[in-house]
């Protein structure tokens, strides 16, 4: 049996242990066994990938951008979830708030999630700029909780929604995963409505460096793609990780974040 | 807002673990809808606090044998009067007990609905069913629908009651006869003098008439380790080992000692009496284990038993999560 590939991830909830135990068990039966190491933040995860502690990192989109920057583009993305290829940021407000597009936020208060969250802070600011709103034209209410975990916990987005409910903000920016988690508009009609949706972009991916050969990654990726939603043994792992199918990475989906990180001068270490 | 609280709390625990959130009674349906939509499980709502499990949790029925699944067998108490007054009877039957007969019409409807609801075996008990003048009609209604077992003390196989027995279909009906010991004294002490010999005679007669006979013994828990002489005696009567049913005495009815049995500790066996549907035959005279007064539709009563069993098991799992040992 070949030496296990070491995959790193961030433990943003205890459930991450269940997910990776499930993955390890799945790969143990195949040609490319793996083990995992958990970190408390993405800065340390990327460091461990770069210093050779890890073979593969389960990176957020911001961690991917950082890894590309620190390897001068030599790293490669191996795979992502189907849900990672079509991620979105949504801007929501209370119904009747008079907001129907980003331009309407001029002079209003927008609650943002953690400053290292691509979906709830970095990209929302980017979209405001694309809509022609200057830095001083929207009052940003920043809720920086769980910094280091790139918004994975969703806590700052929930706090942003609470800020809207409490009239500390007129609108909030959040990832589509949090919107789904609260049941969209359907469970709480009259509480929130979406007034602007971003284009789709890419979120997490498995990232490897050039020193890990294609010979080593190919059987692992093939085994990953063989996970089957209709297989009752695979399904719980896929459900916990929030996907139906693993897919090849959609790299064009990171362009907007590269641009946002550059123009906003985002810290290297987040 | 309870949904935001739930999303946040659930996000901090692993699959299978539970969280609690304060719940305004007006938000109960909202929390249930959220759980259904997101694949989490609403364990219960008690005193304004909702307990929710991350994920769906284990299937409470998965650990049961197929024959233990609630609704696999249906017990019917045809009557509560009896020619004996056993001192440990779990439903307080005796010659003085009111008959409280289920009646042929209800037995017929129950048998038909049971077959449609997926029940695979009917069990008739009492009281002593052979006291009923129409017992052969009741049995015929049952055996026409499903394989059936008739519980009896085996002491009344004479005259018109023997004629009634001979009208029953041995291919569809088994008899379960009570016998508590391989010698007369322990049996007679609980059931009355001379009853052991008459029961043994009844077992022999029933076998001679072509019926499959199961023998059921009720023993105090402390005697359950001395079973081999009993099995040897039953072997001698020609009773197959799988038809030798030896069970512990339950502290129910007129019994003063025995195993404590509660809804939480008993795997349910849907049981119908003239008064209602009960959790288990051992508790058919006790309202603490009454499921519903509505006998019909039977399928709804079976579904209610299953629902309560699943809810109890999930509550127990949730309690286990609350009291970790390390």
HADDOCK unambig.tbl for C-alpha pairs under 7 A between the chains (distance, minus, plus):
assign (segid A and resid 13 and name CA) (segid B and resid 11 and name CA) 6.39 0.50 0.50
assign (segid A and resid 13 and name CA) (segid B and resid 12 and name CA) 5.25 0.50 0.50
assign (segid A and resid 13 and name CA) (segid B and resid 13 and name CA) 6.40 0.50 0.50
assign (segid A and resid 14 and name CA) (segid B and resid 12 and name CA) 6.58 0.50 0.50
assign (segid A and resid 14 and name CA) (segid B and resid 13 and name CA) 5.51 0.50 0.50
assign (segid A and resid 14 and name CA) (segid B and resid 14 and name CA) 4.95 0.50 0.50
assign (segid A and resid 15 and name CA) (segid B and resid 13 and name CA) 6.15 0.50 0.50
assign (segid A and resid 15 and name CA) (segid B and resid 14 and name CA) 3.84 0.50 0.50
assign (segid A and resid 15 and name CA) (segid B and resid 15 and name CA) 5.87 0.50 0.50
assign (segid A and resid 153 and name CA) (segid B and resid 11 and name CA) 6.81 0.50 0.50
assign (segid A and resid 155 and name CA) (segid B and resid 8 and name CA) 6.15 0.50 0.50
assign (segid A and resid 158 and name CA) (segid B and resid 4 and name CA) 6.08 0.50 0.50
assign (segid A and resid 181 and name CA) (segid B and resid 7 and name CA) 6.71 0.50 0.50
assign (segid A and resid 181 and name CA) (segid B and resid 38 and name CA) 6.83 0.50 0.50
assign (segid A and resid 182 and name CA) (segid B and resid 3 and name CA) 6.25 0.50 0.50
assign (segid A and resid 182 and name CA) (segid B and resid 4 and name CA) 6.75 0.50 0.50
assign (segid A and resid 182 and name CA) (segid B and resid 7 and name CA) 6.86 0.50 0.50
assign (segid A and resid 183 and name CA) (segid B and resid 34 and name CA) 6.75 0.50 0.50
assign (segid A and resid 187 and name CA) (segid B and resid 30 and name CA) 6.78 0.50 0.50
assign (segid A and resid 187 and name CA) (segid B and resid 34 and name CA) 6.95 0.50 0.50
